[in-house]
Amino acid sequence: MRVCILGASGKLGRYMVQHALDRGHDVVGVCRERSVGKLAPFGDRITIVPGPTDDRAVVGRAVAGCDGVLTVLVPWGVHGYATGTAQAVLDLAPRGARLVFSCGWHITRDGKDVYSRSLRWTVAIFGRVARWLRFADLDDQVEACRRIFASDTRWTVVRGSDLEEGASQGLPVWSRHVGDPVLASNRTRRIDFALFMVAALANDALIREAPAIVGCQTPSALAHAGVER
């Protein structure tokens, strides 16, 4: 499979590159020009297309001929970066390609997610401060996902819990709604978030789903193993 990874130079992106290579995929990585050096450890095993991930010309070149596209939806700045990235992928990826996007638990598809008070406060405070500093705009990620959810493409939106570093524990478990007991531990290894993203390319059961994930070895996942989603 030929796979394009938008945001390949970030921590999550580099893990995705490695997982994709481990599975024998032909990888195209997109990242800002100043971050190309972060992909040097992969040598000539990947093709790099430098440029902003919301640049339609860059995205068009990168996704051409790809069977799957993995996109890190980052709401940098206050000018619709995540929305521009998502729209470019939706418009320019080959018809029928598997499109997998990453975001946080704060994204809801159907309004049935149940958030803790601490998570609501964290999102509210971070969102206001980040926008005031013109660093990021969480509403931009919300709009990006709204457009994905409305799309007739073969999309999946993977919603990550709080992330931590560490050795892989295996493929995370998922549920449709934040607040479901299996997700209570709210912790996933970043390397396993990337693993879930890459694995989703071959999992048709996740087409047009927005799985919220948690580490498979967390207490809540172990306590509710096998519980119906």
N, C-alpha and C positions, 0 to 999 in steps of 0.2 A: 504494500500500500504506500502511496506517496502522500505524505502528511506535511502540512504547513503549520508551523507554530508561531503565532503572533504574540510577541512579548517573550521571546526565547531567551533573552539574556538575564531575566530576573531569576530569583531563587526558584520559584515554581516552574518557570519556563525551562531552566536548565535541567531540573529533574524530569520534566516531560521529554526533553530531547533525549536524555539517557534512556528512559523507559522505552521510547519509540525505537531507538537504535537497538536496544536489547531484543525487541520483537521483530527486528529485521526490516523495519520501515525505512523508506527513502525520505529523509527529512529536509525540509526547507525552513529556515529560521528567519524571522523578521524581528529587528530591534533597531533602536535609534543608533545612528552612526557612531556616537561617542561610546556606545556600550558593546560594540562589535568585539573588542578585545576579551570580554568575559566569555566568549564562545571559543576562544583559542584552544582550550583543552580538547575540543572535539575534532580539531584539525580539519582534514579534507573529507571527513565522514558526513558532513552536512553542507548544504548550500545556504549561504547567507545573503539575504536581501536587506540592505541597510535602509532605514528610513522610519518615519513615524507610522504607527499602526493605524492612524486615521487618515493617512494619505491614500486616496483611492488608486492612484497610479502605482504606488508601492504595493498595495494589497493585490491589485489586479495582476501584477507580474508574479507575485509570490504564490498565489493560489491557483494559477493556471495549471491545469492538468492534475490537480490534487484530488485524491479520493476522500480525504478528511482534513478538517481545519480545526485546530485547537487554539482558542483565543482567551488570553488573560484580559478580562475587562477591568481596566484601571481608569478611574475617573480623575486623571491628572488635570489640574487647573480648573478653570471655570468657563471653558469654551466648548464643552460637549465632546471631549476627547473619547470617552467610552462609547457614546452614541454614534459618533462618526466611525469608530472602529467597527462596531456591530453592524451598522448599515452597510459599510463597504463589504464586509464578509457576506452578508445576506444577499447583496446585489451581484457580487462578482465571483463568488465561489461557483464552481461547475454545478450544474443542475444535478441533484441526486447525491451530492457530497454529504458526508456526515459532518455536522457542525457542532462542536462542543465548546461551551463557554464557561468560564469560571466567575464566581462572584461570592458574596458573603450571605450569611443567614438572613440579613435584613431584607433581602429581596423576597417578595411573596408573589406567587402566581395567582392564587384564588382568594386571598384574604383570610384563609383558615388557619394560618400559622399563629401560634400562641407564644409570645415573647415574654421573657422574664423582665421584671422591672429594671434590673441592672443592665440588661442588654438594650432595653429601650433608652435608658439614660445615656449609656455609652454612645449609641448611635446619634442621639440628639445632640449631645455635647460635642463629640468629635465632628459631626457634620457642620455645626455652626462655626466652630473654631477653624476648621479646615477651609471652609468657604470664605470666612473673614480674612484669612491669611492668603487666599487665592491659591491654596495648595491643592485642594481637591474639592469635588462636588458630588456628594453621594446621590443627589437627585439625578445627576447625569447617568449614573449606573442604573438607577430605577428606570429611567426613560429608555436606556439601551435594552434592558430586559423586556420592557413593555413591547418594544418593536420585535424582539425575537419571539416572544410568546404569540404575537399576532401573525407571524410568518408561516408560510406553508412549506418551509424547508424542513430537512431532516435534522432538527436541532435537539440539543440537550443543554440545559443550564445546570451546572453542578454548583450547589451552594455549600460552601465550606464553613465548618465551625471554627473556633479558635485554633490556631496552628502552633505547632511546636516542632523543633528539630529533633533528630534522633534516627536511629536505624529503622528500616521498614518493619512494620508489624503485619503487613498484608493488606489486602484490598478492604477499604472501609465498607461499613454497612450504611444503608440509606433508608430514609423514610420520606413520605411526601410532605409532611408538615413539621416545622419546628414546633416543639412542645410535645411531640410524641415521646413516650418514655424511653425508647431505645436511644434517643439522641441526648439524653439528660447530661451525660458527661461533658459534652461540648468541647471535645478535644480531638484533634487529628494530627498525625505527623504530616509535615509538608510533603515529604517524599511520597506518602501514601495518597494525599490529595492528587498529586501528579499521576500516580498509578491509576487512580479511578478515572481521571480524565482520559488517559490513553486507552484504558480498557473499554471505556464507553464507546469508542469508535466501532467496536465489533459487537456491541450489545444492542440489538434492535429493540429490546424491551424498554430501553431508555429513550427512544425517539419520542420527542415532544413531552418529555418529563422534566421536572425541575427537582431532582433528588437533593435532599439535605443530608449531608454525610457526617459520620463520626467514626473514630478509629475502632477497628474490629476487636481490639484488646482492651478497650476502655470498660469500666465496670457496667455502664448502662448497656453497652452492646452485648457483653457476656450474659448479663441478667435477662436480656430479652431476645436471645438468639432464637431464630426461627419464628418469631412473632410476625403475624401477617402485617404488611405495611398498610 
